[in-house]
């Protein structure tokens, strides 16, 4: 500031211990170094204050509060050793330094490891000091209905302290709001108390506007929208494994994506992932120890390093991505992973293998497998496709590039009807789905315009009542077919159902 500050009866504290400061003036633009009283004096400091009592300053992270003599918190800092952004310096001997003093409430993006050759700059200008303006508006990270009358919204950064009186919030279907406030002005969690009760099995759209972060940045779109509802019990298949990257590119990171295909609000607290080996679950990993909701038609990416994931797939910067300590994906070529809900119930399962990738794909590092149809089993290898080139080969936390909701109420359906294996304009696969009565056997073949057999997808096999196959434009020898019209023929026979056949036309487009 531009005035001298007297620290008499000020306190500095962490979550466990508070230390009262003695009388000491700090002139405008000057520094004061606080240390335990056992510390030797710094030869390069202008001022050094030794304290007989000292907060712990935990190595992995802590919360610090600087409170004036009237009990008002002047500055809050919740740091983590991840702020170092350096795997060597985080282990000791280096200080964390603020980059731009004009944005003291910004948090992680305004802190980094000291670059001073002695490991820190106590009492002098920070070695990393530079302009680092923060203009990113707040984003919603998660939302949770504590009960029928209270909602918590968590944001990705500290909010303006007057947000409770300034924010405008509405719910659809309409509910009347009683109060809006920040329970802790230093934690980015906004509380909404309602006059009307949230109804069971109802999902609400919630709009938040006129909400600024601690630096005054407002959302660029004017308002933020998300869903909220009271949590419900999950059944198998309500939440599915929708995308997986088990073989990351060099310097990349693995991920697994979930999708809520139900109409329920699901709480992932105490859910887990595990490896499935010889019908036994091993390597169990908890998804979240805290309340973490996923609402209908929402996606959520799980990874060991969100920063690396977003760096590799920048389109996911706006997507919901959370950190998990360890993804239970043992092998870069094949494996089986299960999603486990409350009480140990298996919600979904995926068996993956590198051979599920497109046969024309030369390198599969950094290429995900995407589930094309959320209504078809995750164990069906024909329902998984390589991420497309146009999306960077993966879409963590976003709609899959190869998504295709196929209407299975028809005997034979093809989507898309036009595709090209080598084009970035057309889809690279055709999905061929069928439905038939139980107990049928059948064959599915593809012919060219001259009636010549090109590809046999199934031959005299006992058919499930429904299924889906893919054709990537290759013939029996694995060579690409010429572009043009092709005919898909499905023939079935069995029991009282008699013999039936269906034909559909599709087009292999040129590059």
Buried (B, 14 or more C-beta within 10 A) or exposed (E): EEEEBEBEBBBBBBEEEEBBBEEBEBEEEEBBBBBEEEBEEBEEBBBBBBBEEBBEEBEEEBBBBBBBEEEEBEEBBBBBBEBBEEEEBBEEEBBBBBBBEEBBBBBBBBBBBBBBEEBBBBBBEBBBBEEBEBEBBBBBBBBBBEEEBBBBBBBBBBBBEEBBEEBEBBBEEEBEBEEBEBEEBBBBBBBBEBEBEBEEEEBBEBBBBEBBBBBEBBBEEEBBEBBBBBBBEBEEBBBBBBBBBBBBBEEBBBBBBBBBBBBBBBBBBBBBBBBBEEEEBEBEBBBBEEBBBBBBBBBBBBBBBBBBBBBBBEBBEEBBBBEBEEBBBBEEEEBBBBBBBBEEEEBBBBBBBBEBBBEBBEEBEBBBBBBBBBBBBBEBBBBBBBBBEEBBBBBBBBEBBBBBEBEBEEBBBBBBEEBBBEBEEBBBBBBBBBBBEEEBBBBBBBBBEEEEEBBEBBEEEEBEEBBBBBBBBBBEEEEBBEBEEBBBBBBBBBEEEEEBEBEBEBBBBEE
